[in-house]
Amino acid sequence: MFCKESEVQEMLDAGADIAGLQDVIKKIQQGWTAFDRCIASPDVMRDVLKVARVLGPKRLMPSPKSGTVVEDLKAAINEIKGGGQMEYRAEGEGHVLVTIGDTNFSNAKLLDNIKSFYGHLLKMRPKTSGSSSNNMISDAKGKKGAAGNYFLECEVWAGDGPHVLLDPDAVQPQSVGYFR
């Protein structure tokens, strides 16, 4: 948490693992990056830019686009710590890799995270036009499918474990077998 020195204790009490500005920046400049997320308020971003060369390549640099430069720091801490904010990137030809849980999560919690992320992707998918020629999505091999077939493949795996393929039609919310 990058914040003013006067807010450090308040942010730690709100759930931040580390909070501060100059001390945190010095630590990062020395190579320390033992954290998963950085949050900052807009008024300290000028100082945070000093470590952009370290944080940027590791995709840790706070930015308004990723929701990590915010006015309400306490709400951002609660959202991130509660799993309400997930950052992901599409790679290659639409492959999305995301961490949905940890080995200490229960099956129900993992399932909730999968449902939540799947629903988010459905909401964020591009809108298609009304014409039938544009109402198609093609996969990497050029095969065409109806716009409803937004997901061509789905799989989950744990670390170095086996990949478990899921039927893309079965993970649709309207499907009979939707995450039983």
N, C-alpha and C positions, 0 to 999 in steps of 0.2 A: 504494500500500500504506500504510494507516494502521497504524502500529505504534509501540511504545515506542522512544525514542531509542536505547536499548541494543541493539535488534534491527535497526537500520537496515542496517548492513553485512551482516548475515546474510541479510536479505531481498533486498538487491541482489545478493548472491552466488547466491541461489536463483533469480534471474531477474526480480525486480521491476524495472520501469523507473524508478520513483520510490518512495522509502520515507521515512517519517518521520511526525511528527504536527504539531507547532506550525508548522514552516516550511511544510509542505504546506497546512495550513489557512489560513495567511496568504495564500499564493499564490492559493488558490481564492477567498478573500474578495475578492481584487483582480480577480477575473473569469477567472482561468486555468482552463480545462477541456479541455486538449489531451490527453485520455486516453479510453480506451474502457471501462474497468472500474475500480472501486474495491473493494478488499478491506480488511476491518478485523477485528481481534480484539475480542471482546466487552468487554474491559477498557478499550478506548479509545473506545468508542461515545459515551460522555458528551461527550467533546471533539469528536467528529466531528459531533455534532448542531448545532454552531455553523455548519456550512456546509450544513445540510439545505435551506435555501431556495434555494441555488444548485444543489445536486446533485439534489434531488428532481424538479423539473420536467424535468430532462434525463435522468431515469431512471438516474442514476449513484449514487444514495445506497445505501450498503451496507445489506443487510437479510438476516436469517436465511432468510427465505422464498426469496430468489433465490440463496442459497448463497454470499453474499459477506461474511457475518459468521461467521467460523469460528475454531475453536480452533487447528487445525493450519494455520498460514499457509503453510508451505513446500509442503504437499500441495495447497493451493488454488492457489498460483502455478503449480505443475506442471500441474494439471488445466486451468486456464484457458489457459496458454501452449501446452499440447499440444492444445488444441481439444476437450478432454473435457467442457467445460461450455459450454452454449449457452443464451442467454436469448432467449426469444421471447414474444410476446403475441398472443392472438387479438383481432382487430379486427372490428367490425361483426357480421355474421352468420356468424362462424366463419372468416373469412379469417385466415390465418397468414402473416405476412411474416417472413422470417429471412434473414440473410446466411450463406451456406454456404461462401463462399470469397472469394478475391481473384484478381485478374488474373494474379498470378504463380504460382497453384496449377496443378499438372499436371491433366490430364483425369482420371487415376486418383484423385487426391486429392479432386477435386470430386465424383466419383462415390461415393467412400467416405463423404464428408460427407452427400450426399443420402441414401444408404442408411441411415446412422446416424440422421439426423433423422427420416426416414420411419418407421424402426423404433421410435424413441422416441415418435412420435405414436401409433402403433398400440398401444403399451403403455399410454399415458396415456388412451386413449379411454374414454368412459364405458361401464360395463357395462350391458347390456340385460337386462331380466327375461325369464323363460322364456315368458310368455304371448305368443301370436302378435300380439295387437293392439299390444303395446308393443315388439315386436321390429322396429320400422320406424323409419327415420330420414327426415325430410322435408327437402327442400332449400328454398331461399328462395322458390321459386315454388309450393310446396305439393305437389310431386311426391313420391311415396313410393318408397322403395327398400329393399331388404333390408339388414339391419344390417351385412352384410359390405361394403356399398358406403359405407364411412365417408367416403371421399374422392370428392367429386362432380366436382371439377375440379382439375387440377394443371398448373402452368406454371412455367417458369424463364426468367429473363432476366438480362442483364448491363447494369446501369446504364440508359442510354438506348437500349440495343439492342432488337432485336425480341423479343417474347414468343414462346416456343416452348411450344405446348400439348402436354401429355402425356396419353395415354389413361389414366384413373384405374385401369382394370382391368389395364393392362400394368405398372403400378408396384407391384402387389400382390406380396409375396414369393413366393407360390405360383404366380404367373403364369409361363408359358413364356418370355415376353420380358423377364423381370425384369432390367433394367439390364445388358444384354449388353455 
